[in-house]
Amino acid sequence: MKPATDLSEFPNGSMALPPLVDRASHPRHADAVESATEIPTRLRDFYELTKPRMNLLVVITTLVGFYMATRTAALVNWTLLAHTIFGTALTAAGASVLNQYVERDLDGKMPRTANRPLPTGRILPVEALLLGVLFGVGGVLYLITFVNSLTALLGAATLASYVWVYTPMKRWTTLCTIVGAVPGAIPPMMGFAALHHAISIEAMAMFGILFLWQMPHFLAIAVMYKDDYTAGGFKMLPCVDPDLRATGRQMIVYQLALIPMTLMPFGLQMAGVGYLAAAVVLGGVFLAYGVLAATRRTREDARKLFFVSIIYLPLLLGALMIDKT
């Protein structure tokens, strides 16, 4: 819900005094207002740089991976879990900040991102750079110290591939979406690696599910904001696919591949028949919305697919955890 007075609507990030108040004749009152609003607003801007809603998915999938790697719920190592979650979240936050630092000029060209802290100048680029490096490097070092080197290596790979590979590729090729799905699928592997000190077949199955799920999810977003991405100079597939036929075909291909991938946890005896049934039903519903989006090729159908995708994943992962064998 938007607050009654949204400080982000003011260009300098601070709330102006009411028109009837003369700031010059009330300097103490003006200073009090500025001191009361500037710090909370800047803290909120720094917080938004970390993309907290997006990184919530990172935390959840890391937790799911850790839980699935645990023999029984009674044997959960809560201390190790807390260290794994914190280090992973810190690394992901660093990647998000550095991504916005690199793309700050392009974000300023797109209506949906033009009001972000960096394009508006509310946060200076050097501040974002320092924060991103601090979080990113700090998160990897934290994982090395309190978890293990393999988990830290996976965290570093997530950071590097997101910032140094996916981010610049968005301006060069439509293959960026495939590359960008890799760092998004690594967190559950980090949960497994924290316990097993290895990348197991079960961890790879979780990686596959997250990787394939992201493709129709991201393509739906790209259709919804096609004009924005075009204005920003990004080479998302819908930007170079005017009739969206190729985009629709890719949605269907990845969703068809996702269904058998979601059955792997049952085949690997990670979960039981209840999960199997849930995976089949959820996969069918998700595919149905993908077919509609691919055939109708409208922004509204892409929007429906997007919302179905963000309902599908927690239901699937929830069924996996509940029916864990």
PLY file of the C-alpha trace (Angstrom):
ply
format ascii 1.0
element vertex 325
property float x
property float y
property float z
element edge 324
property int vertex1
property int vertex2
end_header
0.00 0.00 0.00
1.31 3.43 -0.93
1.74 5.71 2.13
-0.29 8.90 2.38
2.88 10.92 1.78
5.38 9.15 -0.47
8.81 10.77 -0.06
10.00 9.22 -3.32
7.76 11.61 -5.24
10.08 14.51 -4.37
13.13 14.81 -6.61
15.64 15.36 -3.81
14.24 12.55 -1.67
13.09 14.87 1.16
9.60 16.09 1.93
8.88 19.75 1.17
7.16 21.94 3.74
3.53 22.92 3.17
3.16 25.93 0.82
1.99 28.30 3.59
5.21 27.84 5.59
8.13 30.14 4.75
11.32 28.06 5.17
13.48 31.17 5.46
11.46 32.49 8.38
11.37 29.09 10.09
14.92 27.73 9.73
14.75 25.51 12.81
11.49 23.98 11.68
12.91 23.37 8.18
16.05 21.74 9.58
13.94 19.53 11.81
11.86 18.34 8.87
14.95 17.63 6.76
16.72 15.74 9.55
13.58 13.72 10.25
13.07 12.64 6.65
16.47 12.50 4.97
17.90 9.55 6.90
14.82 7.27 6.66
14.50 8.06 2.96
18.15 7.27 2.22
17.97 4.07 4.25
14.92 3.03 2.24
16.75 3.83 -1.00
19.76 1.74 0.03
17.37 -1.04 1.01
15.64 -0.88 -2.38
19.00 -1.17 -4.13
19.28 -4.70 -2.74
16.05 -5.74 -4.53
14.60 -7.35 -1.39
11.54 -8.87 -3.07
13.59 -10.58 -5.76
16.16 -11.82 -3.25
13.43 -13.26 -1.06
13.21 -15.99 -3.71
16.97 -16.57 -3.33
16.56 -17.05 0.40
13.56 -19.36 0.05
15.14 -21.61 -2.58
18.37 -21.82 -0.55
16.31 -22.86 2.45
14.45 -25.49 0.38
17.74 -26.92 -0.86
19.14 -27.08 2.67
16.00 -28.75 4.01
15.90 -31.32 1.20
19.56 -32.14 1.88
18.76 -32.84 5.55
17.94 -36.46 6.39
14.99 -35.60 8.67
13.39 -32.43 9.96
14.55 -33.33 13.47
18.18 -33.20 12.34
18.16 -29.67 10.87
21.34 -27.83 11.82
19.75 -24.48 12.55
23.03 -22.65 13.14
24.47 -23.79 9.81
21.18 -22.95 8.10
21.26 -19.41 9.52
24.86 -18.91 8.35
24.00 -20.26 4.88
20.93 -18.06 4.52
22.70 -14.93 5.73
25.77 -15.37 3.55
23.68 -16.19 0.48
21.36 -13.21 1.05
24.32 -10.89 1.50
25.94 -12.10 -1.73
22.66 -11.79 -3.66
22.13 -8.27 -2.30
25.59 -7.31 -3.51
24.82 -8.66 -6.98
21.58 -6.64 -7.12
23.28 -3.41 -6.09
26.13 -3.86 -8.58
23.62 -4.70 -11.33
21.85 -1.39 -10.75
25.17 0.43 -10.56
26.15 -0.87 -14.02
22.70 -0.21 -15.52
21.97 3.14 -13.87
21.96 5.13 -17.13
19.81 2.57 -18.95
17.39 2.35 -16.02
16.86 6.09 -16.36
15.47 5.56 -19.87
12.75 3.11 -18.81
9.55 4.35 -17.13
9.35 1.38 -14.75
12.90 1.91 -13.42
13.42 5.64 -13.90
12.51 6.37 -10.28
15.10 4.01 -8.83
17.61 5.59 -6.39
20.53 5.73 -8.86
18.82 7.19 -11.98
17.20 9.90 -9.87
20.46 10.76 -8.13
19.12 10.04 -4.65
22.04 7.63 -4.22
25.44 8.47 -5.72
27.08 5.88 -8.01
30.15 5.66 -5.79
27.92 4.91 -2.80
26.19 2.09 -4.68
29.52 0.70 -5.91
30.97 0.60 -2.41
27.80 -0.97 -0.99
27.66 -3.59 -3.73
31.30 -4.59 -3.29
30.91 -4.65 0.49
27.86 -6.92 0.36
29.12 -9.13 -2.47
32.63 -9.73 -1.20
31.42 -9.80 2.39
28.83 -12.46 1.59
31.36 -14.74 -0.12
33.86 -14.33 2.73
31.11 -15.02 5.25
30.22 -18.29 3.48
33.89 -19.35 3.42
34.23 -18.63 7.13
30.98 -20.02 8.51
29.77 -22.56 5.92
32.29 -24.10 3.50
34.38 -23.27 0.46
32.09 -24.98 -2.08
29.06 -22.97 -0.97
31.18 -19.81 -1.13
32.38 -20.76 -4.62
28.78 -21.19 -5.78
27.94 -17.82 -4.25
30.86 -16.20 -6.06
29.74 -17.85 -9.32
26.24 -16.44 -8.80
27.62 -12.95 -8.21
30.05 -13.03 -11.13
27.66 -14.53 -13.69
24.87 -12.11 -12.77
26.95 -8.92 -12.76
29.72 -9.59 -15.29
27.99 -11.91 -17.76
24.19 -11.55 -17.66
24.10 -7.79 -17.07
26.20 -6.76 -20.12
24.66 -9.51 -22.30
21.25 -7.87 -21.95
22.48 -5.19 -24.37
23.96 -7.64 -26.89
21.85 -10.74 -27.41
18.50 -12.36 -26.66
20.43 -15.30 -25.16
20.84 -13.17 -22.05
17.66 -14.68 -20.57
19.14 -18.18 -20.69
22.39 -16.98 -19.11
20.49 -14.98 -16.48
18.57 -18.07 -15.41
21.82 -19.74 -14.29
22.58 -17.54 -11.24
18.88 -17.65 -10.37
19.00 -21.46 -10.21
22.17 -21.81 -8.13
20.81 -20.96 -4.61
19.16 -24.37 -3.93
22.49 -25.99 -4.87
24.11 -23.80 -2.21
21.69 -25.22 0.34
22.73 -28.76 -0.61
26.44 -27.87 -0.72
26.28 -26.38 2.77
25.49 -29.84 4.17
26.95 -32.29 1.67
30.12 -30.41 0.68
29.39 -31.66 -2.86
27.11 -31.03 -5.84
24.84 -34.07 -5.83
22.36 -35.29 -8.44
19.58 -34.11 -6.13
21.08 -30.61 -6.13
21.26 -30.69 -9.92
17.58 -31.64 -10.09
16.70 -28.57 -8.00
18.90 -26.45 -10.27
17.06 -27.78 -13.32
13.63 -27.00 -11.89
14.58 -23.42 -11.01
16.35 -22.89 -14.34
13.44 -24.06 -16.49
10.82 -22.27 -14.38
12.60 -18.95 -14.82
12.41 -19.01 -18.61
8.61 -18.62 -19.11
8.55 -16.43 -16.00
11.11 -13.99 -17.43
9.70 -14.13 -20.96
6.29 -13.15 -19.58
7.90 -10.16 -17.86
9.72 -9.24 -21.07
6.43 -9.25 -22.98
4.75 -7.11 -20.33
7.54 -4.50 -20.42
8.63 -4.86 -24.04
8.43 -1.12 -24.71
10.46 -0.33 -21.60
13.20 -2.78 -22.52
13.31 -1.40 -26.05
13.65 2.15 -24.72
16.48 1.02 -22.46
18.34 -0.68 -25.30
17.98 -4.22 -23.94
17.90 -7.16 -26.37
15.13 -9.17 -24.74
13.50 -11.62 -27.14
10.12 -9.80 -27.36
12.00 -6.62 -28.36
13.21 -8.27 -31.58
10.19 -10.52 -32.06
7.37 -8.13 -33.06
4.62 -10.75 -33.43
5.83 -12.67 -30.33
5.65 -16.02 -32.15
9.22 -17.03 -31.30
8.68 -15.85 -27.71
5.55 -17.98 -27.42
7.31 -21.05 -28.82
10.12 -20.70 -26.30
7.63 -20.39 -23.45
6.01 -23.70 -24.45
9.33 -25.51 -25.01
10.63 -24.62 -21.57
7.34 -25.44 -19.86
7.20 -28.83 -21.58
10.76 -29.51 -20.40
9.86 -28.35 -16.88
7.21 -31.04 -16.33
9.55 -34.07 -16.54
12.21 -32.13 -14.63
9.80 -31.63 -11.73
9.26 -35.41 -11.65
12.95 -36.05 -10.95
12.65 -35.55 -7.16
10.17 -38.44 -7.14
12.46 -40.57 -9.30
15.40 -39.78 -7.02
13.27 -40.70 -3.98
13.48 -37.18 -2.60
9.67 -37.01 -2.33
6.66 -39.32 -2.49
3.51 -39.85 -4.51
1.82 -36.76 -3.07
4.52 -34.55 -4.53
4.33 -36.44 -7.83
0.61 -35.73 -8.14
1.11 -32.07 -7.21
3.91 -31.68 -9.77
1.78 -33.13 -12.58
-1.28 -31.01 -11.77
0.68 -27.79 -11.25
2.71 -28.42 -14.40
-0.47 -28.91 -16.41
-2.02 -25.67 -15.14
1.18 -23.71 -15.72
1.46 -25.12 -19.25
-2.17 -24.24 -20.02
-1.54 -20.57 -19.21
1.66 -20.72 -21.25
-0.27 -22.02 -24.26
-2.80 -19.20 -23.92
-0.01 -16.62 -23.71
1.74 -18.16 -26.72
-1.35 -18.34 -28.92
-3.05 -15.08 -28.02
0.21 -13.13 -27.66
-1.30 -10.26 -25.65
0.14 -8.33 -22.75
-2.79 -9.36 -20.57
-2.16 -13.06 -21.17
1.54 -12.57 -20.44
0.53 -10.87 -17.20
-1.66 -13.85 -16.27
1.21 -16.23 -17.01
3.50 -14.15 -14.82
1.14 -14.31 -11.86
0.54 -18.04 -12.35
4.33 -18.56 -12.37
4.77 -16.86 -8.99
1.97 -19.01 -7.54
3.25 -22.20 -9.17
6.76 -22.20 -7.69
5.96 -21.89 -3.96
3.20 -24.49 -4.31
5.60 -26.90 -6.02
8.39 -26.34 -3.50
5.91 -26.54 -0.64
4.66 -29.92 -1.88
8.27 -31.08 -2.20
9.08 -30.17 1.39
5.84 -31.54 2.82
6.19 -34.89 1.05
9.93 -35.22 1.63
10.90 -38.88 2.03
0 1
1 2
2 3
3 4
4 5
5 6
6 7
7 8
8 9
9 10
10 11
11 12
12 13
13 14
14 15
15 16
16 17
17 18
18 19
19 20
20 21
21 22
22 23
23 24
24 25
25 26
26 27
27 28
28 29
29 30
30 31
31 32
32 33
33 34
34 35
35 36
36 37
37 38
38 39
39 40
40 41
41 42
42 43
43 44
44 45
45 46
46 47
47 48
48 49
49 50
50 51
51 52
52 53
53 54
54 55
55 56
56 57
57 58
58 59
59 60
60 61
61 62
62 63
63 64
64 65
65 66
66 67
67 68
68 69
69 70
70 71
71 72
72 73
73 74
74 75
75 76
76 77
77 78
78 79
79 80
80 81
81 82
82 83
83 84
84 85
85 86
86 87
87 88
88 89
89 90
90 91
91 92
92 93
93 94
94 95
95 96
96 97
97 98
98 99
99 100
100 101
101 102
102 103
103 104
104 105
105 106
106 107
107 108
108 109
109 110
110 111
111 112
112 113
113 114
114 115
115 116
116 117
117 118
118 119
119 120
120 121
121 122
122 123
123 124
124 125
125 126
126 127
127 128
128 129
129 130
130 131
131 132
132 133
133 134
134 135
135 136
136 137
137 138
138 139
139 140
140 141
141 142
142 143
143 144
144 145
145 146
146 147
147 148
148 149
149 150
150 151
151 152
152 153
153 154
154 155
155 156
156 157
157 158
158 159
159 160
160 161
161 162
162 163
163 164
164 165
165 166
166 167
167 168
168 169
169 170
170 171
171 172
172 173
173 174
174 175
175 176
176 177
177 178
178 179
179 180
180 181
181 182
182 183
183 184
184 185
185 186
186 187
187 188
188 189
189 190
190 191
191 192
192 193
193 194
194 195
195 196
196 197
197 198
198 199
199 200
200 201
201 202
202 203
203 204
204 205
205 206
206 207
207 208
208 209
209 210
210 211
211 212
212 213
213 214
214 215
215 216
216 217
217 218
218 219
219 220
220 221
221 222
222 223
223 224
224 225
225 226
226 227
227 228
228 229
229 230
230 231
231 232
232 233
233 234
234 235
235 236
236 237
237 238
238 239
239 240
240 241
241 242
242 243
243 244
244 245
245 246
246 247
247 248
248 249
249 250
250 251
251 252
252 253
253 254
254 255
255 256
256 257
257 258
258 259
259 260
260 261
261 262
262 263
263 264
264 265
265 266
266 267
267 268
268 269
269 270
270 271
271 272
272 273
273 274
274 275
275 276
276 277
277 278
278 279
279 280
280 281
281 282
282 283
283 284
284 285
285 286
286 287
287 288
288 289
289 290
290 291
291 292
292 293
293 294
294 295
295 296
296 297
297 298
298 299
299 300
300 301
301 302
302 303
303 304
304 305
305 306
306 307
307 308
308 309
309 310
310 311
311 312
312 313
313 314
314 315
315 316
316 317
317 318
318 319
319 320
320 321
321 322
322 323
323 324
